[in-house]
Amino acid sequence: MSTAVRPLVLLGAGGHARVLAALASVAGYPVLGVCDPALAAAAVSRWEGLDVLGDDSALDRLPPGRVTLMLGVGQLAASTLRELLFASWRARGYDFPTLVHPAAWVAPGVMLGDGVQVMAGAVIQPGCTIDENSIVNTRAGIDHDCRIGRDVHVAPGATLCGSVTVDAGAFIGAGATVIQGVYIGRRAVVGAGVTLVRNLTSSTTILGAANRLR
């Protein structure tokens, strides 16, 4: 689990980035500014109390030894954009600290990978591991001994009961419930509000109260 020592630069200025900006502010993380092509093109100088540094090319003036990054691009179901951006900037030598909102509760001993973002009201119980670049969003609950792979999004209000395994790139929709011991495969999608009571194979989507597979 890494921590923010060098100043952070926020990448992106959408809704997820706004939540991260608020997290950084309340947690006291030092943020140098935000990079966003749309803000730069519109000649916006300030956004959410942060200096607009320009588009992504502004990082040419801010090498990895000077700053760390926080990825303000959220993860939508079946989208790989966040994953690709994380891998691209990591390949250029930039670090992504683990970010935890002060109003979240993370049990001692929980392992959080680089770039993991834990939002307000989230609860992560003992024995859990969450791999890099995953999001545990607002009020999500992850119970004991869960294993969450990289590039996973546990959306707001979702609940994972004990000993759930979620493979890389999967998406757990808002308000979904996953019962204990279930395995969710790579890039699988659990739709909003679904109660998942069985394993879900890779690249499978389950939707709605009727648990329709796709």
Stockholm file with secondary structure:
# STOCKHOLM 1.0

chainA/1-214         MSTAVRPLVLLGAGGHARVLAALASVAGYPVLGVCDPALAAAAVSRWEGLDVLGDDSALDRLPPGRVTLMLGVGQLAASTLRELLFASWRARGYDFPTLVHPAAWVAPGVMLGDGVQVMAGAVIQPGCTIDENSIVNTRAGIDHDCRIGRDVHVAPGATLCGSVTVDAGAFIGAGATVIQGVYIGRRAVVGAGVTLVRNLTSSTTILGAANRLR
#=GR chainA/1-214 SS CCCCCSCEEEECCSHHHHHHHHHHHHHTCCEEEEECHHHHHTTCCEETTEEEEESGGGGGGSCTTTCEEEECCCCCTTCCHHHHHHHHHHHTTCCCCCEECTTSEECTTCEECTTCEECTTCEECTTCEECTTCEECTTCEECTTCEECTTCEECTTCEECTTCEECTTCEECTTCEECTTCEECTTCEECTTCEECSCBCTTCEEETTTTEEC
#=GC SS_cons         CCCCCSCEEEECCSHHHHHHHHHHHHHTCCEEEEECHHHHHTTCCEETTEEEEESGGGGGGSCTTTCEEEECCCCCTTCCHHHHHHHHHHHTTCCCCCEECTTSEECTTCEECTTCEECTTCEECTTCEECTTCEECTTCEECTTCEECTTCEECTTCEECTTCEECTTCEECTTCEECTTCEECTTCEECTTCEECSCBCTTCEEETTTTEEC
//
